[in-house]
């Protein structure tokens, strides 16, 4: 416990200003997401561009790096979808159908298997299992979020639970703290979107 505390203090002291900026915009982005505010995307893009750089250049978290690049592309797509009016109305929050669940679970499993294989065979990753799992869950969560599915928050909760120890192990302590905040916000986001869905249906 003492060693973990010392590692935490040391990691916080060694946090770069770039990581502080990225974490700030990441938290702001999730807050906008909870409120169903389209500003989730421009603020999120700043976070994901920076984390793409960090993961590839600093931490050798290759799946997470590719994930953040994917976030950036999907943020542009989500920005378009959230602002596009369909039949006179913007996209509404909804639950997954049975078909949506099958597709999302298949997408997650395929992503995890593919990422793990690539990390294991072609990179020097020291955490291929955790890196690929967290990234696959986040890939699925981001895709669900662009479609305003309530279940996107479940995927974010899974991602955050795995990412906290993953980034701490890699020495990215402040980013690990960010994922603790993300976990809390994801739980609150799930509750809030469930309430919004009930109001819509009423």
N, C-alpha and C positions, 0 to 999 in steps of 0.2 A: 504493500500500500504506500509506503514511504517512497519507493522508487517511482511509482506511478505519479505521485504528487510532484516529485522533483522533475519528472519528464514533462508534466503538464506546465509547470512554472517556466521551465527552460524553453519549451516550445512556444509559449505565449510571448516570451521575451524576444525570441528569434523570428517572430512573424513579420513579414515584409509589409510595406505600405500597400503594395499591389494586392496582397491577399486580403488586407483590411477593406480595400475598395471593393473587391469581388464579393466578399461576404456581405458588406453593406447592401449592395445592389441585389444580391441573392435573397436576402431577408425581405427587402422592400418588394421584390417581385412576388414572393409567396403571399405577402399581405394583400397585394393587389389581386392575386388569384382567388384568395378567400372571398373577396368582395365582388368577384366576377367583373373586375375592371380590366379593360383591354391593355392598360399600362403594364400589366404583367409581362407582356412580350418585349417592349423596348428596354425595360429595366433588366429583364432576364437575359437579353442578348448581351448586355455589358458583362454580366456575371459569367455567362457561358463561354464567351470569347476568351476572357481571362483564364478561366479554368481549363480550357483546351490547351492553352500555352503551359500552364502550371503542370498539368498531368503528364504531358509529353516531355517537357524540358526539365522539370525539377524532381518529380516523384516516381517516374517510370510506371505510372498507372495507365497503361495503354488503352484498356477497355473504357476506363473513365474518361480518358482524353477523347476517344472516338465518340463517346456518349455526349460530351459537351459540344462537340462539333455537330452532332445530330440534333441536340437541343437548339442550337443556333438556327439550323435549317428549318426545324419544326416550329420554332418561334415565329419565323417569317410567315410560314404557312398558317399557323394558328392565328396570327395577327389578322391575316386576310379573312379567314373563316369567321372569326368572332365579329368582324365589322361588316361582313357581307350580309345583306338582307335577303332572306328567302321568303317569298310570298308576303312581302311588306313587313316582316319581323326578323329580328336578329335571332341567332341560334339559341335555343332554350336548353337548360339543364335537363338531363334525362338519365334513366337507369339503363344498364346493359340489358339487352335481350339475351335469350339463351344462345343465340347465334353469336352475339357480341362476346359472350363469355368464352365460347369455344375458340373463337378467333384470337382473343387476347391471351388466353392460356397457351394456345399453340404458338403464338408469336413469342411469348416469354420463353417457353421451353426451347424453341428453335434458336432464339437469340443467345440464350445461356450456353447451349451446347456448342454453337458456332464460335462464340467469343472465347469459351474455355479452350477449345481446340487450338484456336489461333494463338492465344497467350501461351499455352503449354508448348506448342511446337515451334513457334517462330519468334518468341520474345524472351527476355531475361526476367520476366515478372516473377516476383517472389510470392505473390498472392493471387494466382490465376483463378482459383475457385471463388473467392470472395469478390474479387474485382469483376469477374464475369457475371456473377449472380446479381450484385448491386446494379450493374449497368443494364442487364437484361430487364430487371424490374423497373428501372427508370425509363428505359426505352418504351416499355409498355405503358407506364404512367403518363409519359409525355404525349403519346399517341392518343390515349383516352382523354387527356385534358383538352387537346385541340378540338375534340368532338363534344366537349362539355358533359362527359359522363361522370356521374357521382363516384363511380368506382375508381376513378383516377387517384383519389386520395388514399385508397387502400394500397395501391401500388407505391405511392410516395411514402407511406408509413413503413412498408417493407424495405424500401430502398434506404430510408433514413436509419432504420435499426441496424442494418448491415454496414452502412457507411461510417457511423460513429467510430467503431473500433478499427475499421479499415484505414481511415485517415490518421487516427491516433497512432497506429502501428507504423505508418509511413512518416511520422514526425510532423504531420500537418495538423498541429494541435488546435489552432484557431478555427480551421476548417471543420475539424471534428466537433467543436463547440457549435459551429454553424448548423451542423446536422442535428444536434440535440434540439436547437431552436426550431429547425425545419420539422422535426418529429412532432413537437408540440403544436406547431401551426397546422400540420397536416391533419392531426386529430381534430382540431378546432374547425378546420376547413371541411372535413367530412361531416361533422355535426351541422355546420352552417348550410352546406349544400343540401343535406337531407331536409332541413327545415324549409329551404327555398322551394324544393321540389313539391313538398306538401302544400305550400301556398299556391304554387302554380296549378296543381291538380284540383285544389279547392275552387 
